[in-house]
Amino acid sequence: MRKDISGCGNAGSGSSLIYCFQYCSVNRKNNSEDRCQKTENQNSYFHFFRVIKIKSILPFVLFIYIFILPFNSFSQNWDISSSQKKIYEELISLRLPTAKKLLEEEQKNTTFSKGWNLYLEDLYDFLNIIISQDKNMYDDTEKKIEARVTNLQKLEKNSPAYAFIYGEILFHRSMIRFQFNHYIKGGLDFRKGFQLLSENEKKFPEWLPNKKSLGLYHIILGTIPDEFQWFNQLLGMEGARNLGLKEMALAMGDASMFHLEAQILYPAILSFLDIDTKKAVEMTQRVYEKDKRNLLSLFITAIILQKEGHNESALRLLENFQITKNYTAFNYIYYMKGECQRNKGEYEKSIVNYKIYLENAKNKEEKADAFYQIAHCYWLLKDEKNANEIKNKICSEDNSEYERLIGFCKKGFPNRLLLSSRFYFDGGYYEKAESLLSVSGLKNFSLSAGLQSRENHLEYLYRLGRIYQKQKQNPKAILQFRKALQLSPHLKESTTYFVPYSCFQTGNVFFDLGNIDSAKYYYAKSLTFRNFQYEKSLQYEVKQKLKEINQKK
């Protein structure tokens, strides 16, 4: 299910991985009517990599970089002990305290593969810093990785596992560097890791684990916007999403005792790239049922469910999972609970979980986002005193990098009815969302009043159209979107995205109906709009849709 953009709340609305990254973490920053993006005025290739540091990377990077390893395949080339396999199992279940103890014991063992010990140590450090978001760990982690690379380079280099592990370590470090704003260094690590795996593929084309990692690189590079592709070519990097998917699908055929972990990867790709979201939901639920003690599997499953509008199922998973002392402290779980409760209309409960999350938030983005969510929950509870106190706190800070917060401080709180309906929509409660808007009607949003009222009128039409679209009431959806398009002459001074996105969604409805000519017309028309929120995001999504149409010819 694809949700919309609108400020910030949930994240990742794009039909591509890059937009999953760009939408500020609130719905994973997955996909949602409530979105948060960075401003798009940085004219640099490495600004693209900046988006990788946002929380939206957690569901994808954590997940993919762990589940990419089927150890049985490696055992054909390197000796892997049962204790190393046990450490791996603890790591992918996010039982990091237990994994650390086992690692300390394994480091004393000189009988088995040092190479895989280096990998497991790196995986532990990667998970630890990415989950904690603790910048105080950065310098020490950098030193550990540098020493690890030095030790790896002393080992035998003829095995495919050597380049594979080296590439994985570099990728881990690139993600860490992106997270803590070292974009150029992170980009160079990313490039070197890609080159290592590409060469490894040429030397060992039948070695399946390499295809998983290289496939991931191809997918990420294949989703970079067109305006940055020249730099990929300059550095010798070329991406292809479909090639990456084929490589991963091929690697999935590798039978191993870790087949469960291999299966988790695929639904994440299907969901985050909006390839087959229904299949993604079915697969991820089946996988989680096989191992309900795996916190990472829970996390990914809940994110996919939430992203695709299965809010009740996601909330049930999150509330029922007991995180004991054997698991790493995963603060983001509280944010997810708060988000699910907010989408359900349980604003008091939502505030409680957002505040728990806020107590352990490590950086400015996390804190600003949590305050933003809490303020809106108070607003919906009609507690204007607390809502405005938090708003004033947010707006007293420098928020120049966050488009959503700039708009919030300029315009204030949105219309309660529209905001509540939007959250219900994000949670998949389409009947509740429709009921709120239908009962109210357009009478509350006059076109003859000021700009804010006209924008509310436009948003009403757009959101009702999106609800009908999700309910497969296509004629009604098209009608609402066209009504929104007809209002564009009345909103020339508006910078909201509702008109161009109404045009884009009309194209999507026709595309789903198989009316390709009409879809292409509305896609092309949506590119004619200028100077609105998330303009570059829309342009990218339209180009991806047109590319998809051309590939089917």
N, C-alpha and C positions, 0 to 999 in steps of 0.2 A: 504494500500500500504506500502510495506516495502522498505525503502531506504537503502543506504549503509553507510559504515563507511569511513572516510577519513579525518583525521585531525580534524577539528572542525568547525562547522558552525551550522548545524541543529543538532538535537540530537535524541537520542533514536532510534536505529535501531533494536533493538532486537525483537524477537518473544515473548518476555516475559517482564513482568513488571520491573524486576530488571534491564534489559538493557535499559529500558526507563529511569530509574534513572541514570544509569551509563553514558549515553552519555550526555556530557556536554551541557547544555541548548540551544544550538543554533538552532536546529530545533525542539525543544522541547525535546530538545533536545529531540526530538521526534523521528525522523527517518530522516536520510538524508545522502546524499553522503558526507556531510561535517560534521565531527563529532569531538567531543572533549571528551577525557576520562582522568581520573586520571591515574597515573602510577600504575601498578599492583604489586608493589614490597612490599607492606605492607602485612606481613604474619599474619594477625589477623582477627578473626571473626568480630570484631567491625569495621574493614575497610569496610566490607560490608555495615554497617549502615552509613558510611561516605557519601556514594553516595547519600543518601536521602536528604542531605542538598543542592544539586545542584538545579538550577532553574527548572530542568525538573520535580521536584516534584510539582510545582505549578499547572499544569493542572490536575494532579491526586489527590493530597492530598486536595487542596482547594475544588476541585469539589466533591470528595467523602465524605469528612467529613461534608459538608454542606448538600448535598442532601440526606444524609442517614436518615433524620428525617421526617417521616410522622406524623404530630402532632395528627391527628385524632386517630391513634392507641394509643398514649400516653393518650389521654383524657379519655380512658377507665379506667385508673388507677390513674391519677393525674388530678387535675383541672388545665386547661390551659385557660387563659383569652384571649379575643379577642385582647387585647393590646399586649400580649406576641406573639400571632400569627403574628401580624403586625410587631413586632420587627424582628421576624424570616424572614419574607418576605423582609424586608429592608436589613438584613444581607446577605441573599443569592443573592440579587441583587447588592451587594457591595456598597450599599448606607450607608456606615458606619457613616458618620456625622449625618444623620437622625436617624439611629439606636441608636447612642449614646445618643441623646437627649431623645428618647423614653425610653431607658433603665434607665436613671436617674429618670424619672418620675415613672417608674414601680417599682424601688427599694423602693419607698415610700409607695407602696401598700402592705399591709400585708394580704390581703384577699385571694390572689391566691398563687399558688405553688412556694415556695422558691426554690425548687429543680430545676425547669425549669428556674428560674431567674439566678441561678448559672450557668446553662448550657449556657444560652444566653450571659451572661457576659464573659464566657470563650471563646465562639465562637467569640465574638467581639475581644478579645485580641489576639486570635490565628490568625485571619484574618489580623489584623492590623500589627502584627510583621512579619508574613510570607510574606505579600505583600510588606511591606516597606523595609524588610531586614535590619532594623536598629538595630545594635548591642547595641546601647545606651539604647534601651528599654528592653534589656534582663533581667537585675537584677530586675527591677521593676515588669516585667511580672512574673518572678519566685516567687516573694513575693506574688503577687496577687493570683497565682495559689495555692500556699501553703495554704493561708488563705481560699481559696475557698474549697479545699479538707477538711480542718478542719470543716468548716461550713456544708459541705455535710454530713460528718460523724455524725453530730448531729441529722440528720433527720431519719425518719422511714426507716428501712432497708428491710422490707418484700416485698416491691414493686419491680417488675422487672426493673422499671425505675431507681431505686437507683444504682444498679450495672452497668446498661447501661450508665448512666451519668458519673459515676465514671470512667468507662473504656474509655469513650470518652475524658474526661478531661486528663487522663493519656496519651492517644494517642496524643492528641494535644501537650502536654508537651514534649513527646518523639520527635515529629517532630521539635519542636522549639529547643530542645537541640541538635539534629542532625545538624540543620541549623547552630548553633553557636559552633560546634566542641566539644560538651560535649557528646561523643559517648557512654561511658560506662553508664552514668546516663540515657541517652536516651534509650539505649538497655534494661535497667532494667525496665524503665517505660513501654516500649513496651511489655515486658514479663508479667508484672503485669496486664496490661490492657487486654491482651489476656486471662490470667487466670480468671479474673473477668467475662469476657463475656462467657467463656467456662462453668464456674459454673452456670452462669445465664441461659444458654441454658439448662442445665440439670434440673434446678428447674422449668423453665417456657418454655418448648419446643414449645409451641404454640404462644409465643409472638414474632411477626414478626420483629419488629425493631431490636431486638437482632441479628437476622439472617443476617441482612444487614451488621452490624459491624463485626460480627464474620466471615462472608463470606469474608470480605475484609482482615482480618487478615490471614485467610487460604490461600487466593490468594497470598499475599505478602510472607508468609512463604513458600508457595509452589513454589516460583520462586527463592528462595535462592539457589545458586550453590551447587553442591553435596559436595564440599570440606568443606562447613560450616555446613552441616546438622547435624554433630555429636554434635555441640554445641546446636542446637535446642533441640535435644534429651536430652542432659544433663540438660537443663533448663526446660524440660517438655513442649516444644512447638513443634507442628507438623503441617505442612501445607499441603494442598492439593488443587491445583488450581481448579480442576473440582468440588470438593466439595464446594468450595467457590462460584463458579459460580452458582451451583444449589441452594445454600442458598440465594443468591441475587435474582435469578429468582423467587424463592418461595416467597420472601418478596415483590417482585414487584406486586404480586397479591393482596396486601393490598390496597383496595380502600380508598382513602382519598381526602380531598380537595387540598392536595399537590401532587396529582398524577403527575403533570407536572414535579416537582422536582425529583420524583422517576424515571421518565422516562429518565431523563438526565443521571443518573448514568450508565445505561446499555450500551448505545453506547460508553461511555468513556471506559468501560471495554473491549468491543468488539474491539475498536481501539487500545488501549494501549497494549493489549495482542495479537494483530493480529489474533483474532479469526474469525471475519467476518467484514472486513473493509468496504466492500460495504454497508452492512446493517448499520454499524455505521454511515456512512456519511448520509444515507437516514434518519435515526432516529434523529440524532442531528439537521439536518436542519428543520425537522418538529417541533421539540421541540422549537427551537429558534423562529420560525414563530409565536408560540403561545404567546410569551412574549418578544418583541423586546426591552424592557426597562431594561432587566436583563443583567447587565454587565458581571456577571460570566458566564451566558449562552452564551453570545457573545464570551467570551474568550475561553471557551471550544469548542464551535462550530468552531471558527476560527482555533484553534490548530488542531482539527481533520481534517478539510478541508486541512490545510496546510500539515499536516503529510501524508495525502493520495494523495497529488499531485494536489489538487484543489486550486492552488495558486490564480487565478483570483477571485474566490468566496470568499476566505479568505480575500484578500486585499479589496475587495468591502465592506465586512462587517466592517472591521476595519476603513476604511475611512469614512463610512457613520454614524457610531455611534458617537453621541455627548455626551461627558463626561462633565456633568455640576458640579457645586459645591456640589451637593447633593451626588455625588459619591466619593468614596475614590480615592486618587491619585494612579493611577496604571501605574507606569513607564514602565513596561514590554510591554505594548501595543505599545510603540514607537519602541521597539526592534523588535516586530513582524512585524510592518509596514516596518521597514528597511529590514528585512529579505525577506519579500514578494517582495519588490521592487528590491532587489538584485537579487532574483531568476528570475525576469522578465527582467533583464538587464537595469533597471533604476537606475544606480549607483549613479548619483548625488542626486536624491531624497532619495536614501537609506542612503547616508552619512548624510544627514540632520537629519533623524530620529534616526540614531545611535548616533549622537552627542547630540540630546535632551535626549536620554536615558542615555548617559554617564554623563551628567550634574547632574543627580540625582542618579547615581549608588552608592551603599553603601559599597560594599566590593571589595576586590582585584580581585576575580574571575570575577565579573561583568565588572569591568573596563578593565581588560586584554582582555576579550572576545570582548568587544565593540571596543577597539583599533584594535584588530586583524581583525575584520570585516571591519572597516574603511580602514585599510591599504590595504586590498585586493580589495576593491572597487576602491581606487586610482590606484592600480596596473592595474586593468582592464580598467581604463580610460587612461592608459599610462601616468599618472602623477607620474613619478618615484621619483621626489623630495619629495613630500608629503608621498608617500608610504614608502620610505626608512627612512624618519625622524621618522615615527611612528614605523616602524620595529625596529629601533635603540632604541627607547624608551622602547618598549616591551622587547627587549633582554637585556636591562640594568638591568632589575628586576630579582629577583629570581623566576624562573618558573619551579623549579625542580619537582613540583607536577603535572605538566601538560604536558603530553606526546606530545600533538599536538604542544605546544609552543616550546618544546625542539627541535622537528624536524624542525619547522619553522625557529628557530634561527640558526640551523645547516645548513640547505639546502637553505634557502631563499625562495623567491616566486616561486610558481609552474608555469608550462607552462600556458600561458594565454588562449590558445585554450582549453586545457583540463579543466582548472578552469571554464571558461565560460560555457562549455558544462555541467559540473557537476552541476552548479547552475541551468541551464535550466532543467536538469533532476530532481533536487529536487523540482522544481516548477510544474513538470508535463508537461513541454513543450517539449515533446519527439521528435517532428518533428524538432524543432529548434536545439535541442541537437544533433540529428542525422545529420542534415544538416551541422553543423559546422565540425563534424568529417569526414563526407563523402567527403566534398569538399577538406579538408586538405589531407586526406589519410596518409598512413604510411610513405610516403617519407620524412616527417619531423622528423621522429623518428628512427634514424639509430641504428641497433644492433651492428655495428662495432665501434661506438663512445664510449664515456665514460659511466660510470654507470648511470648517470642522464638521458642520452638519452635512454639507454636501459630500464630504469624504465618508462620513458614516453611512449616508444613503448608498454610496457606491460600494462600500464594504459589505453592507447588508445584501445587496444583489450578488456580489461575488461569493460570499460565504454560503448563501442559500444555493447557489449554483454548484458549489463544491459538494455540498451535502447530497443534492440530487445526483450528482455524478457518482458518488460513492454508493448510492442506493440503486444505481443502474437505471435511474429515471432520466434517460438521456434527453428526450424532448424538453422536459422541464429544465434540465441543466443548461441546454443550449439557449433556451429562452432567457434565463437569468443572465447568462454571460453576454448575450447580445444586448440586453437592456443596459448592462454596465458599459458596453462599448458605445452605445448611443449617448452616454453621458459625458464622454470625453471632451466635447466642446465646452462644457460647463466647468471643467476642472483643469484648464490650461496651466494654472499656477500650482497645481498639486504635484507633489513628488511621490505619491503613493504608487504601489505597484499593481493595484487592483485592475486597472484597465488593460495594461499589456498582458497581465497574467490571465485575465478573462479571455483574451484573444488566444493565448497559448493553450489554455485548458479546453477551449472550444475545438482547437486543432486536435487535442488529445482524445476528445470524445469521438470525433469523426475518424480518427486513426483506429480507435478500438472497434468502431463499427465497420471498418474496412473501406470507408470512403476516403481513399488516399488523396484524391484531387482536392476535396474540401479541406482535408487536414493540411496539405501543403499550402493552400491559400492562407489559412489562418496562421500557420507557422511563419510564413513570409511576412504577413501583415504585422505580427507581433514584433518583428525586428525593426519596424518603422518608428516605434516609440523611442523617445529619448529622455534623458535626465529624470530617471525615477529610481527608487530604491531597488537594489539588487539587479541593476540593468545587465551587468556582465554575466551574472548567474543565468538570467533568462536567455541571453544570447548563446551561451554555451549549451544550455539544454535544448534550445531550438536546433542548433547545428547538429547535436547528437541525434535528434529525432530525424532530421533530414538525411543524415548519413545512414541511419538505420533503414529509411525508406529506399535509398539508392542501392544499398547492399542487397535488398530483397528483389531487385529487378532482375 
